[in-house]
Amino acid sequence: MASRSRLAPVLRRIATPSLRKSVATVNPTTCATRCISSTATRRFRESSARSVKFTADSYPEIKRDDRFAQLTKEHVDYFKSILGKESAVIDGVTANVAEDEIEPFNLDWMRKFKGHCKLVLKPGSTEEVSKILKYCNENKLAVVPQGGNTGLVGGSVPIFDEIVVNMSRMNQIRFFDEVSGVLVADAGVILEAADQFLAEKGYIFPLDLGAKGSCQIGGNVSTNAGGLRLLRYGSLHGTVLGLEVVLPDGTIVNDLSRLRKNNTGYDLKQLFIGAEGTIGMVTAVSIHCPQRSKAVNVAFLGVESYEKLLQAFIEAKKQLGEILSAFELMDSQSQDIYHKVKENKRPLEGEYPFYCLIETSGSNSEHDSEKLEKFLEDIMSKEIVTDGVVAQDETQFKSLWSQREGITETLGHWGGVYKYDLSIPIEDMYKLVEDVRKRLADAGLSGETDEFPVVDVVGYGHMGDSNLHLNIAVRRYDKKVEEALEPYVFEWIKAKNGSISAEHGLGVAKKKYIGYSRDETTIGIMKQIKNLFDPNGIMNPYKYI
């Protein structure tokens, strides 16, 4: 049966006629984005860069392409002449640059991928991007487009000495229509900043990620990021109306349509959504943004089994319908690690094998609260859910969401994480976690002491769109662990007709495994597209396909 929560006693099976007073609706104005005050830019641990193995050493089968030229003073001088500001160029080719100045562009935030880049360019306009790529293409200089560098598959950092073209200076909102909700913004706009801008207008960005305080919308589009709002608003393939893209030869493709309907020829923007900067560089985005909901509720529930979690999801879709905006899955292991690292109180009095976070958002507070109350009473009376809490104010709203959003970074506490972002038929979603946990234990790789590389295996993710994040927290990256995981995980996924990458992309980590999700014909067509747009192969080489 249910028990009283520490935040709100709303989920007890009681005889009172209404629970309305217990279900508080969060003010969307004061809570424009989740955890605005606590979302921190991801930072590297002290001296972590020096301990990270170079990607070229971790993947010895990848060799530097002889087609690409070595950087010279002449090249650097040209880039300085077009970018002007010294701050727009980090030059480690002709000058000595402090390691901590260039390292953030060479190293991914998980400290798993590290390149040898010696030149970082920060263009301030689309025209500057065009001049950079045109020159690089003519001189066979390899380029890595880079946004907030929050990716998880090594797609946004170099492998060898590629030039990093970082978009952080292109960070302006270009246009917003308060009638249609169409936003046009530079690719370097931080996701959270875009959402805060829209909040002031009564709108919401149709994408939300745990890394929203660091990631950029150009990178979100280039990786086709999914995130926490996909259940409600769909993918970027549907919400993006147009793009401005610079092709490898410097050609500017201005397809910044503000129209929701434009059925005139091939929909070229779709090629660049999720292309990871391999056929062009996104410089601006036109996107349709929905109205921000006036009434938002969040419930955090404890569940005894995965089967009951499935039942809860089915009931949520039936009973909450149009106001259901998120249904997030977390297992007990993910919550154990989160609270062990954070050393904070749990929202529920007891501990459970599974947890789910449910968010509703709508336009009528009374209607939504009543609907949520009935749903919670029903699933409690049927003993689908054992315990739970509902946020009563903005602080509790943030606190409950942090139970889910904070998992990613706490998993890296011991040294590293092997991350798998997978689409799996929903009935089989958690079975993979159990199988991997057993496989690593049977191999003698997981344990509580430092002799074991694996700390734990956890599963969490977006149950609303069958997207599992299988994460293996480790004390160190270890070849034996990798051999136990790959290709086992991908073979398991293929057998279930799933996808090896639901929302994180391919990068360098999954490039060689694409065949587990795509057939030879499809891969062949992808390679033709790559060769058509980028015959010299300068754009984000060694990755994707």
N, C-alpha and C positions, 0 to 999 in steps of 0.2 A: 504494500500500500504506500501511498504518498507520505512524505514527511515534510515538516515545515522547513523552509529554506531560510538562510541567513539574510537574504536580500528582500524577499517578499513572500508572504505566506499565501500564495495564490493557487497552488496546485493540489491542495488537500482535497480529498473527496469529502465534501461537507454538505450539510442539509440546508444551508442558507439559500434563499431564492436567487441571489445574484452575486457575482464576484466582481462586478464592475469597478468598485472602489479599489480593488487590488491591482487591476490591470491598468497601469499608467501608460499614457501615450507620450512619446518623446517629442519635444518641440523641434521641428526640422530647422528652424532658424538658428537656435542656439547649438544645434548639433549638425552643422552643415555637412561635415564629413566625419567618419568614424575616427576617433583617436587623433584629431588634428593636433592637439597639444602634446601628444606622446609619440607621434610618428617621427622617428629619428632617421636621418640619413645614415645609410649603412657605412660603417667605418671598418677599417682593417685593424686587427690587433697589432700592438706594438711588436716590431721585428718579425711579423708574420710573413712579410714578403720575402725576407731572406731565407726562410725555411721552406718555401714553396718550390717544388720541382718545376722546371721549365716544361711547358707542354710538349715541346719538341723532343724532350728526353722521355716523357711519359708515353709518347706515341712515336717511337723510333721509325715506324713504317712510313711516316709522313716526311717527305724530303722537300727542301726548298726548291721551288720551281726555277729552273735556269733561265726561263724567259724574262724574269724580273730583274731589273737593273738594281745596282747598289746605289744608295743615296750619296750624293756629292754636295760640295759647297754650292755649286751652281744651282742645283735643285732647291736647296734651302733658301738661297738668296731670292729666287723667283717667288717662292711662297711668301717670304717676308715682304716682298714688294707689293703683292696684291692684298695681303691681310693688314699691312700697316702696323697695327699695335703690336708691341713686343709681347704683351700678355696673350695674344692670339696664337703665338707660336712657342712651343716648348722644344728647344733645339738641343738635342743631345748628340748631333752629328758633328757640328763644328765647334761646339762649346761643351764645357763640363757642366752637367746638370745634376743637382742633388737627387739622390735616389728616391727620396720621398716625394719629389715633385713630379716625376714621370711614372712612378710605380702604380699609382691608382689607375692609370690608363693601360697598363700592362697586365694587371692582375684582376681576376674576377673576385667578387665579394665573398665567395665560398673558399677562396685561397686554394683552388684546385687547378686553375689554368693560369699560366703565366707566359708572356711573350717577351720578345727582344726589341720592341719598338724603341726607336731613338728620336722620332719626330712626331709631335702631336700638333695638329692644326685645328684651330677653332674659328671657322668662318662665321661672319656676322650677317650674311645675306645669301639668298639663293644664287645670285650672280657670282659670289665668291666660291660657292660650292661648285658651280659650273666651271669656273676657271681652273679650280684645283683638279677636278676629275678629267677635264680635257687635257691638261698638261700631263697628268699621271698616265692617261691612256696613250698619249703620244710618246711618252718616255718609258713605258712599260714599268711603272712604279705601282706596286700592289697597295691596296687601300683597305682599311677596316672601318666601316661606318660605326659610330658609337654614340649611344644615348646616355642613359643614366648608369649603364653597366651593372644592371641588376639581374642579368640573365643567369640561367642555371646550366647551360650546356656548352659554354665556352664560345658562343657565337659572337660576342661583342669585344673580345680581346684578340690581339695578334698572336700568331704562333712563332713567326720569325721576325723580320725587321720591317713588316708592313707599316705604312703610315696610318696613324689613327686620325680620322676626321671626326672630331667630337662636336656635337650639336648644341652644347650648353649655352652658347652666346645667342642662338636663334630662339628666343624665348618670349616672343610677343603674341598677344591676342590680336588677330587682324580684323575680326568682324564677328558680331553676334546679332542675330535677329530675334527680338523678344516676342515676336508673334509665332514664327515657325520653330524656334529653338535651334536654329542652325548656327554652329560655332565654326569659325575658321581660325586656325592657330598655327604658329610655327611648330616645327617638329620637336624643338628643344624645350617646349613648355612642360614643366613638371606636372604630372597627373593631378596631384593634390592641389596645386595652384589653379589648374583649370577648373577643378570641381568647386573650389572656394569662390572663384570668379562667378561661376554659374549659380552657386547658392545665393549670392546677392541678388540675382535676377529671378530667383524662384525656379531654377532648373537644376538638373543633375547630369554629370557626365555618365554615360551608360556603361562605364567600366570602373571597377574598383579592385585594387590589389593591396596585399600587405606591404608592398614596396612603394606605395603611392607617394611617399615623401621624397623619393629619389628617382624613380623611373620617369622617362619622358614619353610623351604621347607618340612621337615618331617611332621610338623603339617598340612601344606597345603595338602599333600598327604593323611594323616590320616583322614582329614575332607572332602576330595575331593572338595577342594575350587574351585569355578567357576571364579569369578572375571571379569575383564574388557576386557580380550582378548579372551574369549570363543567364541564369534561370529566368530572370524577369525581362531583360532587355535584349537577349540574343547576342550573337557574336559580332565582331567588328566587320565581318563580311556583309552584315546587314545594316549596321548603323553608319558606317563610313559612306559619305555621299561623293566624295572626290578627293583627289590627292594632287599635290605638286611634287614631281619627282625629277631628279637630275640623273640622266642616263650616263653610262660609263664614258661616252665620248663628249660629255658636257652639254648635250642637248637638254633643254628644260621642257618637260612635259607639263603644261598647265591644264590640269583636268580638275580644278577646284570647283566642281559643280556644287551648287547649293540646292539642287532639286532632288526630291525624293523619287521622282519618275523622270527617266531620261533614256528612252529605249531607242537610241540612235547608234547602232553599230556595236562592236565588241566592247565589253565592259572592262577596259584595260586596267583600271585600278585594282581589280581583284588579283591580278598577277603579282602586284607588289605587296599586298596584304599577306604577311606570313613568309615572304621571300627572304627575310633575314639579310637584306642589303646585298644580295648576290647578283641582282640585275639592275640595280639603280638605288639611288639614295633619296628617301622621303624627306622633303624639306618643309612641307606644310600639309595640314589635314583639314578637311571639311567634314563635319560629323553632325548627325542629328541627335539632339539631346532632349530627353523627355522632361516634363514638368517634375519638379521635386515634390515628393509626397508630403502632404500636410500632417499625416498621422503615421508614425513609425513605432512599432513594437518589437521587442526582442525577448525570446524565451530560450533558456538553456536547460536541457533535459537530460536526465540520467536513464539509461536503458540497459536491460539485463542481457540482451542478445542481439546479434545482427538481424535475425529474423524479425524481432520486434521493432528494430529500427526501420526495416522495410515496411512494416505495417504502419508505423508512424508517418512515414513519407507518403504512403498511399492515402492515408486519412488526411494529411495536410493538403494534398492536392485536391481531394474531394471537398473538404470542408472550408478551406481558406481560399481556394480558387484564385481569383484575380488579384488578391492582395498579398499572396505568397511571393516574397522577393528573394529569400535565401533559405536553403536547407543544407547545413554544413555538418559533415560527419567527423568525429574524432574518436579514436580508441583510447583505452585507459593508459596505454604506454605513452602516447603523445602528451596526455595531460600530466602524467607522473613526471615526465622530463621537464615540462613547462614549469610546474610548481617547484620542482627540485632546484632548478636554476634560478627562478625568480624569487623563491622563498616567500611566496605570498599565500593568502588564504584561498581555499577552494570555494566556489560559489555554492556547492551543495554540501550537506552534512556528511553524506555517505560517499563511497567510491563505487563506480560502476564499470562494467566491461566496455560500454560505449556511451557516447554523449552526442547530442545533436544540438545545433544552434538554429533556431527558426526566427526569421525576420519577416514581418509583414509591413507593407507600406501602401497607403491609400489616401483618399481625399477626405474621408469622413471619420473623425476620431471615434464618435459614439458607435457607428456601424462596425468599424474594424475591431474595437475593443470587445463588443458583444460577440462578434464572430470568433475572435480568439478565445474568449472565455468558454464558449460552448465547445470549441475544439479541444481545449485543454481538459475540461471536465469529462468529455467523452473518452479521450485516450487514457485518462487516469482511471475512469470507472471500468474500462475494459482491461485494465492492468497491462496496457501496451508500454506505458512509461511508468517508472517507479517514483521519480522525484524530479523537481524542477524549480526554476525561479524565473520571474519576469522582471525586467528592468523597470524601476520606478521613476528614475530621473536620468539626466544626461550622464552623470558619473557612473551609474550602474550600467547604462547602455554601453559606455566605453569599456567598462570592466568585463562585461560578458563577451563582447567582441574580441577583446584582447586574449581570451582563452583560446580562440581560434587563430587570430592573426599573429599571435606571438610565438606560435609553435616553430615556425620556420627557422628563426634565428637562434632559439634556445637549443635546437638540435645540434648546432655546431659548437656547443660549449666545450666538448672534450677534444676537439681537434679538427673534425671534418664530417661530411655527410655524403653518402651516395644517394642521389635523388632520382626517382623515377616518376614521371608525370604521364599517367596512363588513362586511356579510355577503355572501360571494361563493361560488358553487359552487367547491369546493376545487381542481378541476383548472385553473380560470382565475384563482385568487387572485393570483398574482404578475404576471400579464400586465398588470394595470392599472398597477402600479408602473412597469413598463417603458414603457408607453404614455405615462404622464404625464411621466416623465423625458425622453423623446424630444420630447414636445410643448413642454415648457418650454425645452429646448435649442434646438429649431428656431425658437422665438419670440425667441431671443436674451435670455432672462431669467435663465439660470443660468450661473455662472462663478465663478472663484476670487478675483476682485477686487471691491472695494466698489461698482463701477459696476453690478454685477449684483445684483438683489434676492435671487435664489435661491442658497442655499449648496449644497443637495443635496436629492434626493428619496429617501426611504427607505421600506422596508416591513418590518413585523414584526407579531407578533400571536399569536393563539391558533389554531394550526393544528388543534387538536383539535376546535374547533367552527366552523371556516371563517370566522374573524373576523380580517380584515386591518386593521391600523392603517397607513394611507397618510399619511405625514407629509412636509411640505415645509418644511425649515428655511430661514428667510429672515433677511436682515440688516435688513429693514424690511417692514412691511405695505404692499403696493403694489397699486393698482387694476388694473394690467395683469396681474399674477399672478392676481388673483381672477377676472378676465375669462377668462383662459386655463383656469382650473380649473373654473369654474362657469358654465353647468350641465354642462360636458363630463363631469365625474366622475359626476354623477348620471344622465346619459343613458347612459353606459357601463354603470353598475350596472343600470339598468332593462332594458337589452338582454340582460343576463345573468340576469334575474329574481332579482336580489339585493336587499339592503336598504341604504338610505342611512344607517341608524343601527343598528348591531348591539347596542351596549350604552351609548352615551353619551347617548342621548336626542335631543330636537329643539331645545329651548331657543329662542333667537332665531335662531341661525345656520342651522338647517335647517327652520324653520317653513314657509317658502314652497316648500320642495322636497318636502313630504310626498307630493305627488301622484306622485312617481316610484316610490313603494313601496306606496301605498294607492290604491284606486279611489274614485270619487266617492261611491258608496253608503256605503262604510266611513267616509270622512271626514265625511259628513253625519250618520251615527249618532254619531260622536265629538262633533260640535258640539251635537247634541241633549243628550247626557249633560252636557257642560259647562254648557249653559244651564239644565238641570234643577237641578244642584247649586249653580251660581253665577250666578243670573240677573242680578246686578249687575256681574258680571265683575271682582270685586276681586282674585281670587286669581291671582297671577303673570301679570298682563296682558301683552299684546303678544307672547306666546310660544306655542309648542306647536302649536296649530291655529287 
